[in-house]
Amino acid sequence: MARVFQINKGVSRPIVFKGLKAQYIAYLAVGLVLLLITFAVLYILGLSLFVVLPVILGLGTLLFYGVFALSRRFGQYGLMKYFAKRSLPKAIIFRSRRVFTSLKVKT
């Protein structure tokens, strides 16, 4: 009898959902949870629904637009690379040779 094996295609590929890649799905999920909490807090504070709803819908629109724009611009790992590149110094300045002379190993 022949055995039937499943083939897992795309095992090492990033997760993609509706055009969002990798970590941007999590960013959108966290943003939506924060919007839900904001809605609840504003509603409990007694603000009118006619004030709360447009604010939350506007912030939600900005959230979706921003996350999709980041996903398109940077891709899977591009945002991390962008922040890593920004944290590098422009130049390294040494005022003394002591830094280099102390590296010499004495045997």
N, C-alpha and C positions, 0 to 999 in steps of 0.2 A: 504494500500500500504506500502511496505517495503522501508525504507530509506537506502541509500547506503552511508556509511561513509568511508572516506579515513583513512588509517592507516599509520602514519608517523613512519616508522621503522628507528632506528638509530638516533633519534633526539639528544641524548646527546653524540654521538660518534664524535671524531675529524674528521676534513676534511682531506681526503687523495687523492692525485692526483699523479698518476704514481709512487707511492712509497714514495712521500714526505708527511710528516705529519705536520699538524697544521701551526706553524709560519714559517716553512722553505719554504713554498710556497711564502710567502711575501718576505723572504730574497732573493729568486731566482728572483722574479719579480723586486725588487729594483736593484739587481745586473745587470739584463738585461737592465734596463732603463739607468743605469750608463754607461754600455758598449755602448749603442746607442749614448749617449751624447759624450762620449770619441771619438767614431768613427767620429761623426760630427765635433768636434773641431779639431781633427787631419787632417781631410780632408780639412776643411776650412783653416787651417794653411798652406796648400800647400804640405803636404807630399804626396809622391807617393802612389797610391793604392796598389802597390806591397809591400809596407812597412806597411801600415795601416792594411790591411786585415789579414796578419799573426799575427800581434800583437793582434788584436781584437779576432781572432779565438782562439789564445792561452790563452788569458785571459778568454774567454768564456768557454773554456774547463776546466780551473782551477776552475772557478766559479761553474760549474755543478758538477765537481768531489768533490769539497769542501762541497757544500750544501748537496749533497746526502750522503757524508761520515758523516756529522754532524747529519743528520736525522737518519741514521742507528745506529750511536753510542749512541746518547742521547735520541732519541724518542721525544715524545710530550712535556714533561716538563723538560726533563733531562738537557738541556743546562742552563735553569734558575736555577735549583738546583745546578748545577756545579759552576756557578758564585756566587751563594749565599754562598755555602760552602767555596769557596776560600776567600770570604770577612770576614769570621769569624776569630777572633783572635785565636792564638794558646793557649795563656794563658792570664789570667787577673791578674795583679800584683797590690796589695795594699801595700803601704809603711806606711800607717797609719790606725788606727782604727776609725778615725774621720768619714769616709764615713759610717760606720755601726752605730755609735752612733748617728749620725744626723738623721738616719731613725726612731729612736724611737719617737713615738707619745707622746707628753706631754698632759695629760688630766687635 
